[in-house]
Amino acid sequence: MNPGAGAYYHSYLAHDFWPRVPVVLEPGHYGTVQKSGAWGDGHLLPQAIEDYHASYATVHWYPREFLKPNKDLVDRINLRLGYRLQLTEASWPSEVAAAGPMGIKYGWRNAGVAPCLPGGHPTITFKDAKGGIAGVFVDVDFNVRELPVAAPGKAKTILRTEWTSGYPQENKPMMTYTLPPQNILRPGAYDVYISVGDPTGLPTIALPLPGDDGSRRYRLGKITVTPASPKP
């Protein structure tokens, strides 16, 4: 690791890699570069993470010796390194009839510096009063891998929402699911959970949300399923 502008010089090549594979940054040994004066105030490490769109960064020194004088730096890096999926909003009807349509709207953004390369699909799960899974609704047309990355504080939210005039092209129309008939999904009150996972609805990615059920599903609220309207 060299001081100043010579600290790194391959970032222009990073675009050939970071959209497809994880980038791992390996800085010089902290004690050595500190003694040589190359470390300075350390600002070039988070800058390198931005320039390379890094998914991982190593610490080449005794971790506690590195952390103690660089706690603020590490906190800043942790807010950007890799991907950071954020649910910005979510809405659903308070009541829906069995076998009827259920519209779901939500917004997601990636506040990290790297794409969510593992990918995953937003999923709504209904749980009954005993905590049993009663319904799973996977948004297979929405992959969080496609969420764009941006400069700090500039992450763009991609919405599933109702179509309006001037609808931004990157957004998606509101997702509508048809509920199972009432002999499968019984009328009653259910807790609504959200997760991100595989096409079967299995959660695979932890989210920064409260209400974790221990399996990477996060409680958002409740919904009531009412009996289906009788056929004329």
PAVEX-946202 format. One record per residue: residue number from 1; residue in three letters; x, y negated, z negated of N, C-alpha, C in turn; chain. Coordinates in Angstrom, 2 decimals. Layout:
BEGIN
     n   res       npx       npy       npz      capx      capy      capz       cpx       cpy       cpz   chain
   NUM   ALA         X         Y         Z         X         Y         Z         X         Y         Z       A
...
// end
This chain:
BEGIN
     n   res       npx       npy       npz      capx      capy      capz       cpx       cpy       cpz   chain
     1   MET      0.85      1.19      0.00      0.00      0.00      0.00      0.88     -1.23      0.00       A
     2   ASN      0.68     -2.09      0.97      1.44     -3.33      1.11      0.62     -4.51      0.63       A
     3   PRO      1.26     -5.62      0.30      0.51     -6.79     -0.16     -0.18     -7.52      0.99       A
     4   GLY     -1.20     -8.30      0.65     -1.84     -9.20      1.61     -2.44     -8.50      2.81       A
     5   ALA     -2.27     -9.15      3.97     -2.90     -8.66      5.21     -2.38     -7.30      5.63       A
     6   GLY     -1.23     -6.89      5.13     -0.69     -5.58      5.50     -1.16     -4.45      4.61       A
     7   ALA     -2.13     -4.72      3.72     -2.59     -3.68      2.80     -3.20     -2.49      3.54       A
     8   TYR     -3.90     -2.76      4.61     -4.41     -1.70      5.48     -4.63     -2.30      6.86       A
     9   TYR     -4.58     -1.45      7.87     -4.62     -2.00      9.23     -5.25     -1.04     10.23       A
    10   HIS     -6.07     -0.11      9.75     -6.73      0.80     10.68     -8.25      0.62     10.69       A
    11   SER     -8.76     -0.40     10.02    -10.21     -0.49      9.85    -10.93     -0.63     11.20       A
    12   TYR    -10.26     -1.14     12.21    -10.91     -1.28     13.51    -11.23      0.08     14.13       A
    13   LEU    -10.57      1.13     13.65    -10.84      2.48     14.15    -11.98      3.15     13.40       A
    14   ALA    -12.39      2.58     12.26    -13.34      3.27     11.39    -14.69      3.51     12.06       A
    15   HIS    -15.07      2.62     12.98    -16.38      2.76     13.61    -16.48      4.05     14.42       A
    16   ASP    -15.38      4.64     14.79    -15.42      5.91     15.50    -15.81      7.07     14.58       A
    17   PHE    -15.81      6.80     13.26    -16.02      7.89     12.31    -17.19      7.68     11.35       A
    18   TRP    -17.27      6.49     10.71    -18.20      6.34      9.59    -19.66      6.56      9.93       A
    19   PRO    -20.13      6.30     11.17    -21.55      6.60     11.43    -21.86      8.09     11.46       A
    20   ARG    -20.83      8.94     11.57    -21.06     10.37     11.74    -20.52     11.24     10.60       A
    21   VAL    -19.42     10.81      9.99    -18.78     11.63      8.95    -18.37     10.73      7.78       A
    22   PRO    -18.23     11.31      6.58    -17.82     10.49      5.43    -16.38      9.99      5.58       A
    23   VAL    -16.15      8.76      5.19    -14.81      8.18      5.14    -14.33      8.18      3.69       A
    24   VAL    -13.13      8.70      3.45    -12.54      8.74      2.12    -11.33      7.82      2.10       A
    25   LEU    -11.33      6.84      1.21    -10.18      5.93      1.08     -9.24      6.45      0.01       A
    26   GLU     -7.95      6.41      0.32     -6.92      6.86     -0.61     -5.90      5.74     -0.78       A
    27   PRO     -6.06      4.91     -1.82     -5.12      3.81     -2.03     -3.80      4.31     -2.60       A
    28   GLY     -2.82      3.41     -2.65     -1.53      3.76     -3.24     -1.63      4.00     -4.73       A
    29   HIS     -0.61      4.60     -5.30     -0.59      4.85     -6.74     -0.66      3.52     -7.47       A
    30   TYR     -1.68      3.41     -8.34     -1.98      2.14     -8.97     -0.79      1.55     -9.71       A
    31   GLY     -0.12      2.34    -10.55      1.01      1.83    -11.31      2.12      1.32    -10.43       A
    32   THR      2.38      2.02     -9.32      3.46      1.64     -8.41      3.14      0.34     -7.68       A
    33   VAL      1.93      0.26     -7.10      1.59     -0.94     -6.34      1.39     -2.14     -7.27       A
    34   GLN      1.03     -1.89     -8.52      0.92     -2.98     -9.47      2.29     -3.57     -9.77       A
    35   LYS      3.28     -2.70     -9.98      4.63     -3.18    -10.25      5.24     -3.91     -9.06       A
    36   SER      4.92     -3.46     -7.87      5.48     -4.09     -6.67      4.81     -5.41     -6.32       A
    37   GLY      3.66     -5.68     -6.97      2.91     -6.90     -6.68      1.91     -6.74     -5.56       A
    38   ALA      1.82     -5.54     -4.98      0.91     -5.33     -3.87     -0.56     -5.30     -4.32       A
    39   TRP     -0.79     -4.92     -5.59     -2.17     -4.83     -6.08     -2.82     -6.18     -6.22       A
    40   GLY     -2.09     -7.18     -6.69     -2.66     -8.50     -6.91     -3.81     -8.45     -7.89       A
    41   ASP     -4.95     -9.04     -7.52     -6.14     -8.99     -8.38     -7.05     -7.83     -7.99       A
    42   GLY     -6.63     -7.01     -7.06     -7.40     -5.83     -6.67     -8.53     -6.07     -5.70       A
    43   HIS     -8.72     -7.31     -5.23     -9.88     -7.60     -4.39     -9.85     -6.89     -3.05       A
    44   LEU     -8.66     -6.43     -2.63     -8.59     -5.78     -1.33     -9.19     -4.37     -1.33       A
    45   LEU     -9.31     -3.74     -2.50     -9.91     -2.41     -2.53    -11.40     -2.47     -2.18       A
    46   PRO    -12.22     -3.31     -2.83    -13.62     -3.39     -2.39    -13.76     -3.90     -0.96       A
    47   GLN    -12.82     -4.76     -0.53    -12.88     -5.23      0.86    -12.62     -4.08      1.82       A
    48   ALA    -11.67     -3.20      1.48    -11.40     -2.03      2.31    -12.62     -1.12      2.37       A
    49   ILE    -13.31     -0.96      1.25    -14.51     -0.14      1.22    -15.56     -0.70      2.17       A
    50   GLU    -15.68     -2.03      2.22    -16.61     -2.65      3.17    -16.15     -2.42      4.61       A
    51   ASP    -14.87     -2.66      4.87    -14.37     -2.60      6.24    -14.40     -1.19      6.82       A
    52   TYR    -14.16     -0.20      5.96    -14.15      1.19      6.41    -15.49      1.89      6.22       A
    53   HIS    -16.47      1.23      5.60    -17.77      1.84      5.29    -17.55      3.16      4.56       A
    54   ALA    -16.80      3.09      3.49    -16.34      4.29      2.79    -17.46      4.99      2.01       A
    55   SER    -17.44      6.30      2.07    -18.33      7.11      1.26    -17.70      7.49     -0.08       A
    56   TYR    -16.37      7.59     -0.09    -15.64      7.97     -1.30    -14.36      7.13     -1.38       A
    57   ALA    -13.86      6.94     -2.61    -12.56      6.29     -2.82    -11.89      7.00     -3.99       A
    58   THR    -10.62      7.31     -3.83     -9.90      8.02     -4.88     -9.21      7.02     -5.82       A
    59   VAL     -8.86      7.51     -7.00     -8.08      6.73     -7.96     -6.75      7.45     -8.14       A
    60   HIS     -5.69      6.85     -7.65     -4.36      7.48     -7.74     -3.61      6.95     -8.96       A
    61   TRP     -4.08      7.38    -10.13     -3.39      7.03    -11.36     -4.16      7.68    -12.50       A
    62   TYR     -3.70      7.48    -13.71     -4.44      7.97    -14.86     -5.76      7.20    -14.95       A
    63   PRO     -6.89      7.89    -14.85     -8.17      7.19    -14.69     -8.46      6.14    -15.76       A
    64   ARG     -8.21      6.44    -17.03     -8.53      5.47    -18.08     -7.61      4.25    -18.00       A
    65   GLU     -6.35      4.46    -17.64     -5.43      3.33    -17.48     -5.86      2.45    -16.31       A
    66   PHE     -6.42      3.07    -15.29     -6.93      2.28    -14.16     -8.21      1.55    -14.53       A
    67   LEU     -9.12      2.24    -15.24    -10.44      1.67    -15.51    -10.37      0.47    -16.45       A
    68   LYS     -9.56      0.55    -17.49     -9.57     -0.48    -18.53     -9.36     -1.89    -17.97       A
    69   PRO     -8.34     -2.15    -17.14     -8.17     -3.52    -16.64     -9.03     -3.82    -15.40       A
    70   ASN     -9.71     -2.79    -14.87    -10.43     -2.97    -13.60    -11.91     -2.62    -13.72       A
    71   LYS    -12.46     -2.75    -14.93    -13.86     -2.35    -15.14    -14.81     -3.14    -14.25       A
    72   ASP    -14.64     -4.45    -14.18    -15.52     -5.26    -13.34    -15.39     -4.87    -11.87       A
    73   LEU    -14.18     -4.59    -11.44    -13.93     -4.19    -10.06    -14.65     -2.86     -9.76       A
    74   VAL    -14.53     -1.92    -10.68    -15.18     -0.62    -10.50    -16.70     -0.78    -10.47       A
    75   ASP    -17.24     -1.63    -11.33    -18.69     -1.87    -11.33    -19.15     -2.42     -9.98       A
    76   ARG    -18.39     -3.32     -9.42    -18.73     -3.88     -8.10    -18.67     -2.81     -7.03       A
    77   ILE    -17.64     -1.99     -7.08    -17.48     -0.94     -6.08    -18.63      0.07     -6.17       A
    78   ASN    -19.03      0.40     -7.39    -20.10      1.38     -7.57    -21.44      0.92     -6.99       A
    79   LEU    -21.61     -0.37     -6.83    -22.84     -0.90     -6.25    -22.84     -0.85     -4.73       A
    80   ARG    -21.71     -0.47     -4.12    -21.61     -0.46     -2.67    -21.09      0.86     -2.09       A
    81   LEU    -20.26      1.56     -2.80    -19.62      2.76     -2.26    -20.66      3.80     -1.84       A
    82   GLY    -20.47      4.36     -0.64    -21.39      5.39     -0.15    -22.76      4.83      0.17       A
    83   TYR    -23.80      5.65     -0.02    -25.16      5.20      0.24    -25.88      4.96     -1.09       A
    84   ARG    -26.87      4.05     -1.07    -27.68      3.73     -2.25    -29.13      3.56     -1.78       A
    85   LEU    -29.88      4.65     -1.84    -31.27      4.61     -1.39    -32.12      3.88     -2.42       A
    86   GLN    -32.93      2.96     -1.93    -33.80      2.19     -2.82    -35.21      2.16     -2.25       A
    87   LEU    -36.17      2.58     -3.08    -37.58      2.45     -2.74    -38.01      1.03     -3.12       A
    88   THR    -38.39      0.23     -2.15    -38.72     -1.16     -2.43    -40.21     -1.37     -2.72       A
    89   GLU    -41.05     -0.49     -2.21    -42.48     -0.60     -2.48    -43.15      0.71     -2.09       A
    90   ALA    -44.32      0.95     -2.68    -45.11      2.13     -2.34    -46.56      1.88     -2.72       A
    91   SER    -47.48      2.31     -1.88    -48.89      2.16     -2.19    -49.68      3.31     -1.59       A
    92   TRP    -50.80      3.62     -2.22    -51.68      4.70     -1.80    -53.06      4.40     -2.37       A
    93   PRO    -54.11      5.02     -1.86    -55.46      4.74     -2.38    -55.62      5.28     -3.79       A
    94   SER    -56.43      4.63     -4.60    -56.70      5.11     -5.95    -57.58      6.35     -5.93       A
    95   GLU    -58.43      6.46     -4.90    -59.29      7.62     -4.74    -59.28      8.07     -3.29       A
    96   VAL    -59.38      9.37     -3.08    -59.48      9.91     -1.73    -60.29     11.19     -1.80       A
    97   ALA    -61.11     11.43     -0.80    -61.98     12.61     -0.80    -61.21     13.84     -0.37       A
    98   ALA    -61.53     14.97     -0.97    -60.94     16.23     -0.54    -61.19     16.43      0.94       A
    99   ALA    -60.17     16.93      1.64    -60.21     17.16      3.09    -60.26     15.86      3.89       A
   100   GLY    -60.14     14.73      3.19    -60.19     13.44      3.88    -58.81     12.87      4.14       A
   101   PRO    -58.72     11.75      4.86    -57.42     11.13      5.17    -56.88     10.33      3.99       A
   102   MET    -55.58     10.35      3.83    -54.91      9.59      2.78    -53.78      8.78      3.42       A
   103   GLY    -53.88      7.48      3.37    -52.85      6.60      3.92    -51.78      6.28      2.89       A
   104   ILE    -50.52      6.36      3.30    -49.39      6.06      2.43    -48.55      4.97      3.07       A
   105   LYS    -48.23      3.96      2.28    -47.31      2.91      2.75    -46.14      2.82      1.78       A
   106   TYR    -44.94      2.67      2.31    -43.77      2.45      1.46    -42.66      1.80      2.25       A
   107   GLY    -41.67      1.31      1.52    -40.50      0.70      2.14    -39.23      1.26      1.52       A
   108   TRP    -38.23      1.52      2.36    -36.94      2.06      1.91    -35.81      1.24      2.50       A
   109   ARG    -34.73      1.14      1.73    -33.53      0.51      2.26    -32.31      1.23      1.70       A
   110   ASN    -31.20      1.05      2.38    -29.92      1.60      1.94    -29.03      0.42      1.57       A
   111   ALA    -28.81      0.22      0.27    -28.01     -0.90     -0.21    -26.53     -0.57     -0.29       A
   112   GLY    -26.14      0.61      0.17    -24.73      0.99      0.17    -24.03      0.57      1.44       A
   113   VAL    -22.75      0.89      1.51    -21.93      0.49      2.65    -21.85      1.58      3.71       A
   114   ALA    -22.29      2.80      3.38    -22.21      3.93      4.30    -23.60      4.50      4.54       A
   115   PRO    -23.83      5.11      5.69    -25.13      5.74      5.92    -25.33      6.95      5.01       A
   116   CYS    -26.60      7.29      4.78    -26.92      8.48      4.00    -26.78      9.69      4.92       A
   117   LEU    -25.55     10.14      5.07    -25.25     11.19      6.04    -25.98     12.50      5.78       A
   118   PRO    -26.23     12.90      4.52    -27.00     14.15      4.33    -28.42     14.05      4.88       A
   119   GLY    -28.97     12.84      4.94    -30.33     12.65      5.41    -31.35     13.23      4.45       A
   120   GLY    -32.61     12.97      4.74    -33.69     13.48      3.91    -34.99     12.76      4.26       A
   121   HIS    -36.10     13.36      3.87    -37.42     12.85      4.21    -38.18     12.43      2.96       A
   122   PRO    -38.78     11.24      2.95    -39.64     10.87      1.83    -40.78     11.87      1.69       A
   123   THR    -41.09     12.21      0.45    -42.11     13.22      0.17    -42.98     12.77     -1.00       A
   124   ILE    -44.29     12.90     -0.83    -45.25     12.63     -1.90    -45.71     13.96     -2.48       A
   125   THR    -45.67     14.08     -3.80    -46.10     15.30     -4.48    -47.19     14.98     -5.48       A
   126   PHE    -48.25     15.78     -5.49    -49.30     15.69     -6.50    -49.02     16.74     -7.57       A
   127   LYS    -49.14     16.34     -8.84    -49.05     17.29     -9.95    -50.31     17.21    -10.79       A
   128   ASP    -50.75     18.39    -11.27    -51.94     18.43    -12.09    -51.61     18.11    -13.55       A
   129   ALA    -52.61     18.19    -14.42    -52.44     17.81    -15.82    -51.44     18.69    -16.55       A
   130   LYS    -51.19     19.88    -16.05    -50.23     20.79    -16.67    -48.84     20.68    -16.06       A
   131   GLY    -48.67     19.75    -15.12    -47.37     19.58    -14.48    -47.15     20.50    -13.30       A
   132   GLY    -48.17     21.23    -12.90    -48.05     22.12    -11.75    -48.17     21.36    -10.44       A
   133   ILE    -47.43     21.79     -9.43    -47.47     21.13     -8.13    -48.74     21.56     -7.39       A
   134   ALA    -49.55     20.57     -7.03    -50.83     20.85     -6.38    -50.83     20.46     -4.91       A
   135   GLY    -49.95     19.58     -4.51    -49.89     19.16     -3.11    -48.56     18.53     -2.79       A
   136   VAL    -48.03     18.81     -1.60    -46.75     18.27     -1.15    -46.94     17.73      0.26       A
   137   PHE    -46.57     16.46      0.47    -46.79     15.79      1.75    -45.46     15.18      2.21       A
   138   VAL    -44.87     15.78      3.23    -43.54     15.42      3.69    -43.64     14.53      4.92       A
   139   ASP    -42.89     13.44      4.90    -42.83     12.52      6.04    -41.68     12.94      6.95       A
   140   VAL    -41.92     13.92      7.81    -40.84     14.49      8.62    -40.38     13.53      9.72       A
   141   ASP    -41.16     12.50      9.99    -40.78     11.54     11.03    -39.95     10.39     10.48       A
   142   PHE    -39.65     10.41      9.18    -38.86      9.34      8.55    -37.64     10.01      7.92       A
   143   ASN    -36.46      9.69      8.44    -35.22     10.26      7.90    -34.38      9.13      7.33       A
   144   VAL    -34.05      9.21      6.04    -33.31      8.13      5.39    -31.90      7.97      5.97       A
   145   ARG    -31.43      8.94      6.73    -30.15      8.80      7.40    -30.17      7.63      8.39       A
   146   GLU    -31.35      7.31      8.91    -31.48      6.25      9.91    -31.54      4.85      9.30       A
   147   LEU    -31.60      4.74      7.98    -31.65      3.41      7.36    -30.35      2.67      7.67       A
   148   PRO    -30.43      1.43      8.14    -29.22      0.71      8.53    -28.41      0.25      7.32       A
   149   VAL    -27.10      0.12      7.53    -26.24     -0.46      6.50    -26.01     -1.92      6.87       A
   150   ALA    -25.68     -2.72      5.85    -25.51     -4.15      6.08    -24.56     -4.70      5.03       A
   151   ALA    -24.25     -5.99      5.16    -23.39     -6.67      4.20    -24.07     -6.71      2.83       A
   152   PRO    -23.30     -6.94      1.76    -23.90     -6.97      0.41    -25.08     -7.93      0.33       A
   153   GLY    -26.17     -7.45     -0.24    -27.37     -8.26     -0.39    -28.18     -8.45      0.87       A
   154   LYS    -27.80     -7.81      1.97    -28.48     -8.00      3.25    -29.17     -6.73      3.74       A
   155   ALA    -29.30     -5.71      2.91    -29.90     -4.45      3.34    -31.32     -4.68      3.84       A
   156   LYS    -31.64     -4.09      4.97    -32.96     -4.26      5.59    -33.90     -3.14      5.14       A
   157   THR    -35.09     -3.52      4.70    -36.10     -2.55      4.32    -36.86     -2.08      5.55       A
   158   ILE    -36.99     -0.76      5.70    -37.78     -0.18      6.77    -39.10      0.27      6.15       A
   159   LEU    -40.19     -0.22      6.71    -41.51     -0.02      6.13    -42.34      0.98      6.91       A
   160   ARG    -43.15      1.73      6.17    -44.34      2.36      6.75    -45.50      1.48      6.31       A
   161   THR    -46.15      0.85      7.28    -47.17     -0.13      6.93    -48.20     -0.21      8.04       A
   162   GLU    -49.25     -0.95      7.80    -50.28     -1.13      8.82    -49.76     -1.98      9.96       A
   163   TRP    -50.16     -1.65     11.15    -49.71     -2.40     12.32    -50.35     -3.77     12.33       A
   164   THR    -49.53     -4.79     12.60    -50.03     -6.15     12.76    -49.33     -6.78     13.96       A
   165   SER    -49.85     -7.88     14.42    -49.22     -8.59     15.52    -47.81     -9.02     15.12       A
   166   GLY    -46.85     -8.83     16.01    -45.47     -9.15     15.69    -44.79     -8.07     14.87       A
   167   TYR    -45.33     -6.88     14.93    -44.82     -5.74     14.14    -43.36     -5.47     14.48       A
   168   PRO    -42.43     -5.57     13.51    -41.02     -5.31     13.82    -40.81     -3.90     14.33       A
   169   GLN    -40.04     -3.75     15.38    -39.91     -2.46     16.05    -39.29     -1.39     15.15       A
   170   GLU    -38.42     -1.81     14.21    -37.77     -0.80     13.38    -38.71     -0.21     12.33       A
   171   ASN    -39.83     -0.89     12.05    -40.79     -0.36     11.09    -41.60      0.77     11.71       A
   172   LYS    -42.33      1.48     10.86    -43.13      2.61     11.30    -44.58      2.42     10.85       A
   173   PRO    -45.55      2.95     11.61    -46.94      2.80     11.19    -47.21      3.56      9.91       A
   174   MET    -48.25      3.12      9.21    -48.65      3.77      7.96    -48.82      5.26      8.18       A
   175   MET    -48.32      6.06      7.23    -48.43      7.52      7.33    -49.79      7.96      6.80       A
   176   THR    -50.49      8.77      7.58    -51.79      9.27      7.16    -51.76     10.80      7.12       A
   177   TYR    -52.09     11.34      5.95    -52.16     12.79      5.76    -53.62     13.20      5.60       A
   178   THR    -53.94     14.38      6.02    -55.25     14.96      5.76    -55.13     15.90      4.57       A
   179   LEU    -55.89     15.62      3.51    -55.82     16.45      2.31    -56.42     17.84      2.57       A
   180   PRO    -55.95     18.84      1.84    -56.54     20.18      1.95    -58.00     20.16      1.50       A
   181   PRO    -58.78     21.17      1.89    -60.16     21.26      1.41    -60.20     21.47     -0.10       A
   182   GLN    -61.36     21.23     -0.70    -61.44     21.19     -2.16    -61.29     22.56     -2.82       A
   183   ASN    -61.41     23.64     -2.05    -61.14     24.95     -2.65    -59.64     25.20     -2.79       A
   184   ILE    -58.82     24.35     -2.15    -57.36     24.43     -2.29    -56.84     23.32     -3.19       A
   185   LEU    -57.23     22.07     -2.91    -56.88     20.93     -3.76    -58.15     20.50     -4.49       A
   186   ARG    -58.28     20.94     -5.71    -59.51     20.70     -6.45    -59.70     19.23     -6.78       A
   187   PRO    -60.92     18.74     -6.75    -61.18     17.37     -7.18    -60.71     17.15     -8.62       A
   188   GLY    -60.18     15.96     -8.86    -59.67     15.63    -10.18    -58.56     14.61    -10.09       A
   189   ALA    -57.94     14.31    -11.23    -56.87     13.32    -11.31    -55.51     14.01    -11.18       A
   190   TYR    -54.61     13.39    -10.44    -53.27     13.93    -10.23    -52.24     12.83    -10.41       A
   191   ASP    -51.07     13.21    -10.90    -49.93     12.31    -10.93    -49.26     12.33     -9.57       A
   192   VAL    -48.84     11.14     -9.13    -48.19     10.99     -7.82    -46.69     10.82     -8.03       A
   193   TYR    -45.92     11.66     -7.36    -44.45     11.61     -7.43    -43.89     11.35     -6.04       A
   194   ILE    -42.70     10.75     -6.02    -42.00     10.55     -4.76    -40.61     11.16     -4.87       A
   195   SER    -40.11     11.65     -3.74    -38.78     12.24     -3.69    -38.25     12.11     -2.28       A
   196   VAL    -36.98     12.47     -2.11    -36.37     12.55     -0.79    -35.72     13.92     -0.68       A
   197   GLY    -36.06     14.66      0.39    -35.52     16.01      0.48    -35.65     16.62      1.84       A
   198   ASP    -35.68     17.96      1.86    -35.69     18.67      3.13    -37.10     18.75      3.71       A
   199   PRO    -37.25     19.28      4.92    -38.57     19.29      5.57    -39.62     20.13      4.85       A
   200   THR    -39.23     20.98      3.90    -40.21     21.74      3.13    -40.69     20.98      1.90       A
   201   GLY    -40.10     19.82      1.62    -40.48     19.04      0.44    -39.59     19.26     -0.76       A
   202   LEU    -38.54     20.09     -0.64    -37.62     20.32     -1.75    -36.75     19.09     -1.95       A
   203   PRO    -36.79     18.44     -3.13    -35.96     17.25     -3.35    -34.46     17.59     -3.31       A
   204   THR    -33.68     16.74     -2.66    -32.25     16.97     -2.55    -31.40     15.78     -2.98       A
   205   ILE    -32.00     14.60     -3.09    -31.23     13.39     -3.38    -31.81     12.70     -4.62       A
   206   ALA    -30.95     12.40     -5.58    -31.37     11.65     -6.76    -31.62     10.19     -6.38       A
   207   LEU    -32.61      9.58     -7.01    -32.97      8.20     -6.72    -32.86      7.37     -8.00       A
   208   PRO    -32.60      6.05     -7.86    -32.49      5.18     -9.03    -33.86      4.72     -9.52       A
   209   LEU    -34.70      5.69     -9.91    -36.06      5.40    -10.33    -36.34      6.04    -11.68       A
   210   PRO    -37.22      5.44    -12.47    -37.64      6.08    -13.73    -38.63      7.21    -13.44       A
   211   GLY    -38.97      7.95    -14.47    -40.00      8.98    -14.34    -39.54     10.25    -13.68       A
   212   ASP    -38.25     10.58    -13.79    -37.72     11.81    -13.20    -38.32     13.03    -13.88       A
   213   ASP    -38.81     13.99    -13.09    -39.38     15.20    -13.68    -38.32     16.27    -13.95       A
   214   GLY    -37.04     15.93    -13.74    -35.96     16.88    -13.92    -35.59     17.61    -12.65       A
   215   SER    -36.37     17.40    -11.58    -36.10     18.04    -10.28    -36.03     17.03     -9.16       A
   216   ARG    -35.67     15.79     -9.50    -35.48     14.70     -8.54    -36.79     14.26     -7.87       A
   217   ARG    -37.89     14.43     -8.62    -39.16     13.80     -8.25    -39.44     12.72     -9.28       A
   218   TYR    -40.01     11.58     -8.83    -40.15     10.42     -9.70    -41.62      9.97     -9.69       A
   219   ARG    -42.17      9.86    -10.89    -43.59      9.52    -11.00    -43.83      8.07    -10.66       A
   220   LEU    -44.82      7.85     -9.78    -45.20      6.50     -9.39    -46.52      6.05    -10.00       A
   221   GLY    -47.43      6.99    -10.22    -48.74      6.61    -10.73    -49.71      7.77    -10.59       A
   222   LYS    -51.00      7.46    -10.38    -52.04      8.49    -10.34    -52.91      8.32     -9.11       A
   223   ILE    -53.63      9.38     -8.78    -54.63      9.35     -7.71    -55.76     10.28     -8.13       A
   224   THR    -56.97      9.95     -7.71    -58.12     10.80     -7.99    -58.65     11.38     -6.69       A
   225   VAL    -58.76     12.69     -6.66    -59.35     13.38     -5.52    -60.81     13.64     -5.84       A
   226   THR    -61.69     13.12     -5.00    -63.12     13.27     -5.23    -63.66     14.41     -4.37       A
   227   PRO    -64.84     14.94     -4.72    -65.42     16.02     -3.90    -65.65     15.54     -2.48       A
   228   ALA    -65.52     16.47     -1.55    -65.76     16.13     -0.16    -67.24     15.78      0.05       A
   229   SER    -67.49     14.85      0.96    -68.87     14.49      1.27    -69.57     15.68      1.90       A
   230   PRO    -70.79     15.95      1.49    -71.52     17.08      2.09    -71.79     16.84      3.58       A
   231   LYS    -71.68     17.90      4.35    -71.95     17.78      5.79    -73.44     17.60      6.03       A
   232   PRO    -73.77     16.73      6.97    -75.22     16.51      7.26    -75.83     17.75      7.89       A
// end
